[in-house]
Amino acid sequence: MPFKTIIEPFKIKSVEPIHISTEGERIDYLKAANYNPFLLSSKEVIIDFLTDSGTSAMSAHQWAGIMEGDEAYAGSESWHRMQYVIQKLTGFEHILPTHQGRAAERILYSNLGGKGKVFISNTHFDTTRANIEYTGATAYDIPISESKNPSLLHPFKGNLDTEKLKVLLKKHGKNVAAVILTVTNNSGGGQPVSMENTKAVGDICRDFGVLFILDCCRIAENAYFIKHREPGFENHTYEEIAQEMFRETDGAVMSAKKDALVNMGGFLALKDLELWDACKNMLIITEGFNTYGGLSGRDMEAIAIGLKEVFDPAYLKYRIRSTTYLGEKLSELGVPLMLPIGGHAVYIDAKALYPNIPVDKYPGQALVCELYLKGGIRAVEIGSVMFGKYDKGHHLIPHTMELVRMAIPRRVYTQSHIEYVIEVFEKILEDKDSVRGYDIASEPKFLRHFSAHFEPVG
């Protein structure tokens, strides 16, 4: 019989102090940050669930590898080691290092995009959509219908709707620049994508002659769900499952700041030599030579090691099970969640939690502020602040869901930190009916959630 207690499969070797702020201090901090947790200083945060990107704790092996970093401008040995690991994992020969996933997106989608071009995805994440729309192209999200019901249980809510894909491909024809499958589906609640769906999308893209790109920043976590939820993969290793997903595609972009367990880095991997060459030229102009791409040798060593560590079965079991534990405990309290619980984060259904707050007063933003005020927890809104648009009369066109994501950094927080988060939610529930929404006081044109200023309603 397995043990009930989830233990971290690692020992703590170095610690970082946390400033335990008072509620009075947090009131002042949040007001000074214009009610936007992105604008808080990290020292003002007790538990930081803003993102799992670049916030992981690296292993002793990674830190040792950093000491071997070859900082040569061209032909670095660290680059060769990183390149080998990526080629082995993805099966793609043509690799470009980038300083993070966003750089890989910008390079690839600016080459493929432009006015009149179309990109199709299960759900574009915020920076992906911004990089696409910045070129003048249009981004379509076509997740399966089950994904839009947070309380519905479905093993692969991250899947792309293949029937809608065929309709869009027929409609837009040669204007479709690429189909992008994001695993796991971050904006859709951290939900995994099945191998069956990946293969179906790959077959359709080949039939229509369309480029198929895998956004693979959480590929190991997605592989975990396939192994444990999809028949036929029980005896595959996590790495073998990932490799099979890559084989269905024409290329991949990765923010290594997630499932490569590092604080900085990414890559672009492609099957097509001509496209790789065009992207290489842009990389050299804007990021750096094609054997470092904006990364130090130290970064590349850490990525090469992290991409192997992340597929360790003990690590993945701890990672997924500890995230699920938090979600299960919140669900028991009566907190409405995106179900089933994803791999890297717990998503709260803020619209269901605060039915008294209309969508144009941003219930998700209200919850991220309450989490900070009550417990010093920093989270991020994934709803109409992040993805809402305006009509010609400047009225809000809301997003399909009003979620708040608590993204859990890898190998950073212990069981007692998670128990504290659960206690904070007990306080959230006590006065949820008295919470009011927020108005946007000022905002930029793109990616407004990063720097917008808010004002409490009333």
N, C-alpha and C positions, 0 to 999 in steps of 0.2 A: 504494500500500500504506500503510495507516495506521501511525502510530508506535506503538511498544509502551509508551512512557513516558506515564503519565497526568500532565499538568501542571495545576496549579491555574489556572483562568482568571481570576486576579486577582493583584494585587501587595499585599504587606504594608506597611501604612502606620503601624501602631502595634503595639507588642508588650507582652505581659504576662509577667513573670518566673515561672518554675516553680521551686519549691524541690525539689531532688533529694534526697529523704530516704534514709536508710540502712535496711537491713532491721531493724536493732535498734530504730530510731525507730518504724518501722511496727508492730512488735510491740506497743510501748507505746501507740501511737495507737489501734490496733484494739481492744486490751483496754479502754482508757478509753471507747471508743465502744460497748462491750458487743457487740462482734462484729457490729455493724450498720453497713455503710458509709454509710447515710443520716445517721448521727450523727457522721461525721467532719467536721472543718473542711476547707474547700476548699484551704487552704494546706498541708494534709497529704497532698494527692493530686497525683500526677505527671501521669497521663493520666486525664481525667474522662469516662468513658463511662456515667455513671449515667443520663443522659437527654439527648435532643436537644431538650428543651422549654425554650425561653427561653435556651439556651446558645449560640446562633449569634452569629457576628460580623456586625455590620451594615456596609453599604457606605458609601462616602464620600457617595453620593447620599442615603442615609437619614440620615446624620449632618447633612448640609446641610439636609434637610427638617426635622429636629428644631429647627433655629434659627428656622423659620417657624411653629412650633406656635402656634396660637391658643388661649389658655387661657380663653376666655370660658366661663362656666358653662352658658349656653344658646345654641344656634345657632352654635357654633364653626365657623369656616371649615374647620378641620382635619377636623371631623366630616363636613362636606359632601363634602370630597374623599374621605375614607374610604368614606362611604356610596355615592358614585358608583362607585368601583372595585368594591365588593362587589356592588352591583346589576348591574353590567355582567357580572361573572364568574358570579354565581349565577342571574341572571334573576328573582330575588325582589325585590318592591318593598319589603317591610316588614323593616327591619333594626334590630337593637338592638346597640349596642356593649357589651362586657363586659370586665372586667379580665383574664379568661382564660377558657379553654374550660369549666373547671369551674363557673364562675358561670353560663354559658349553660345548662349541663346542669342545674344546680340549679333555675334559674328555669323552664325548660321542663318538666322531669320532675316537679317538685313540683306544677305545674299539671295535668299529665296523670295523675300517679300516685295512690297511695293504696292502702289495704288492698283486696285482691281484684283489683287491676289487674295486667296482665301486659305485659312488654316483651320483644321478641324481637330477637336480633342474630346476626350472624355470630360475633362474640365481643365481649361488653362489656369495655371496659377497666376498670381498678380503680376509678377515680373515678366512671365512668359507673355501674357496678354499685352502688357505695356510695350515690350520689345517688338511685338508683332504690329500693334496698332500705331506705334511710332513711325513705322515705315509706310503707313497708309493702307495696310492690309486689313482684312476683316477676320476676326476670330470667332468661330462657332463652337459652343459647348453642346455635346450630345450624350450626356450620361444616360444610363438606363432609367426608366421611369421610377423604379423602386428606390433610386438614390435620393429622390426628393421627399421621401417620407422618413423623417428621422427615427421614428419609433419602430419602423418595420424591420424585422429580422430577415437578412438575406446574406449569404456567405460572401458574395462578390459584388457589393453595391458600387464598386469603382468601375465596373465594366462600361464600355462604350456601346451605344445603341447601334448595332450593325445595320438595321433597316433604315434608320435615319441617315447613316453614313452613305448608303447606296443612293438615296434620294439626293443628298447634297452633291455627291460626286457626279451624278447625271446632270444636275442643274448647273454646276459651275465648271465642269469639264476641265480644260487645260489651265484654268485659273487657280485650281487647287494646288498650292505650293507644297503642302505636306499634311499628313495626318500624324498627330502627336498623341501617344498613349502615355499618360503619367501614372507611374506606379511607385507607391500607392497613390490613390487619387486624393491629394492633399485638400484641395478646396471642396471636395465632395465629402469631407468628414474623415479623411485618412483611411478610406476604404480600399481594400485590395482589388486587383484585377485578376481574373482567372486565366489559366493557360489556354483554355478553350476559346475565350474571348480574344486573346492575343492572336491565336492562330486564325480565327475567323477574320479579324481586322487585316492581318497580313495577307490572307487570300484575296480579300476584296481589293486591297491596295495594288496587289500584283495584277489582278484582272483589269484594273483601270489605269495601270501604269503610273501610280502616284507614290511619291516618297513616303516611307513609313519610319517615323522617328520615335525612339523610346526615351522618355524622360525618366531616368533610372536612379534618381537620387536616393530612393528608399527600396532598392531592388532586393536587398537581403530580407527586409521585413516582409515584402510582398511574397518572396519565396517561402517564407515560414507559413504564411496562410495557405498557399497552394499545397504544400506538403501535408498540412493538417486538415484541409477542408475539401480538396479536390481529388476524387478517386483516380487512382493510377499513379500517384506520385509519392505514395507512402514510403517507398524504398529508395527514392532519389535523395541525394544530398542537396542541401540548400544551394550550393554553388552550381550543381548540375541543373537544377531548376532554373536558376538565373541564366545560365548559358543557353538553355533551350529557348528562353524568351528572346534573348538577343538574336538568335538564329532566324527568328521570324521577321526581323526588322532590317532596315537599310542603314541605320545609324543610331547614335545615342548621344544625349547630353547628360552630364552629371554634375550636380553640386556635390563635391566630395565632402562638404561640410556636414552632410548627413551620414549616409551609410559607409563612408570611408573613415569615419571617426576622427576627423581632423578639424582644426580651427580655421583653415583657409585652403582653398583649392577647388579645382574642377577639371573637366576635360570634355572634348568633343571627339567622338569616334565615328568614322564613316567608312562605308564600303566603296563608294565611288571616288576614284582618284581625281577626276576633274573638279568635283565639288570640293574635295579636301584641299586641292591646290588653291582654289579661289579663296577659301576660308583661311588657308595658311598665309596668303598675302595680306589679308586684313588683320590677322593676328599680329604679324610682324609690324605693321604700321601702327597699331593701336595698343598692343599689350606687351610685346617683346618677341625675341627670336623664338623660332618654333621648337626649340628644345628647352625652353623654360616658361614662355608664355605668361609672364607676370608672377611666376612663382620663384621662391628661393629653392636651392637644392635641398635645404632642410625640410621644406614643405613636401617636396616630391618623395623624399624618403618616408615621411610619415604616412603619406597616401598609399605608397606601395605596401607598407606593413598593415595599415588599417583595412585595406580592401581584402586582406586575407583574414584578419582577426574577426571581421564582422560576420563571417559565415560560420563561426564556431558555434556548435549546437548549444552549449551551455550558456553562452552569451545571449543567443537569440531567444532561448526559453525564458531566461530572466527578463529580457527586454520586453517581450510581448506580455508575459504573465504579470509583471509588475504594473504595466500600463492598464491591463485588464482589471487588476485588483482595485485601482483607484476608481475606475469606471463603475465596477460592481458596487462598491461601497456608496458612491454618490447616487446610483440608481436606487439602492435600498433606502436612502434618505428621502427619495421622491424627487430628485433633481432630474428634469427631462434631458435626455441625452440623445446623440446620434448613435444608433445601435446597428450592428454589434460594435463593440469597442475596437478602434483601430490599433495600429501598432505603435505609432510615435506620439499619439496625443489622445486626449479625451475632449470631445466636442459637446458643449452644452447648447441645448436648443433654447436660446434666449427669448424667442417669440412665445414659446410655451411657458417659460418661467415667468415672464412679465407680460401677460395678456393685456394688462392695463396700459402698456406703452405702445402707441402706434408706430408702424415701421418708419415713418418719416421723423420720428424722434429717437430712432436708433436704439432698440432694446439691447443689442449686443454691446454697444458702447456703454450703456448704463451698467451692464454686468461687469465689464472689465474695470470700470471705475469702482464699483462696489467691492470687487475682489481685492483691489489695492487698498481701499480705505479700511476695510475690515481686517485684512490679514497681511497686507504687504505683498500680495501675490500679483505678479504681472502676467497678463495673458493678452490675446489679440482677438479683435473682432473679425469674423469672416462672414460678412453679411452685406447690408446695404451701404455701409461706410466703405468697405473694400471694393465691392463690385456693383453698387448701385450707379445708375446713370440718370441724366435729366432729359426730359422731353423739350420741345421747342419753347414751351412756356416756363422752363426751369422748374418743373415739378418732378419730384423723385420718381424714377422707375425702379422699384425695389428689386433686390436680389430674390431668388427663389426661396432661400432660407436665411434665417438670422442666427448664425452660430457664433459661439465663442470657443476658440481653440486654446487648450492648455497643452502646449508642446513640451514634452519632457526631455531635457538634455540627457544624453547617454552617459551612464556611469558617473553621474554627478550627485544625485540625491539619494538618501537612504530611506528606509521604511518609516522612521520617525518623522521625516519631512512630509511624507505622504499622509501620515496620520494627522499631522497639523493641518494640511490642506482640507481634509475631510471635516475637521472641526470648524474651519472657516466657513464652509458651506452650510453647516448647521446654523451659523449666525446669519448667513445670507437668506436662508429660508424663513427665519424668524420675522423679518420685516419686509419681505419681498413686495407686499401689497402697497407699501408706502413709497417705493422707489419711483422716481420720475426720469424722463428721458433727457436727451441732449440735442441741441442745435449745433450745426456747423457754423462757426464764426468766420473762418477763412480756410481756403484750401487751394492746392496747386492743381494743374490740369491733369497730371498723371500721378498715379500711386498716392492718392491723397491721404490714405490712412497713415502713411509714415510721418507726415508733418502737419496735418490739419489741426486747427485750433477749435475747441468745442466750448460751449457754454451750457450750464445746466438749465433746463426748462424752468421758467419762472424765477 
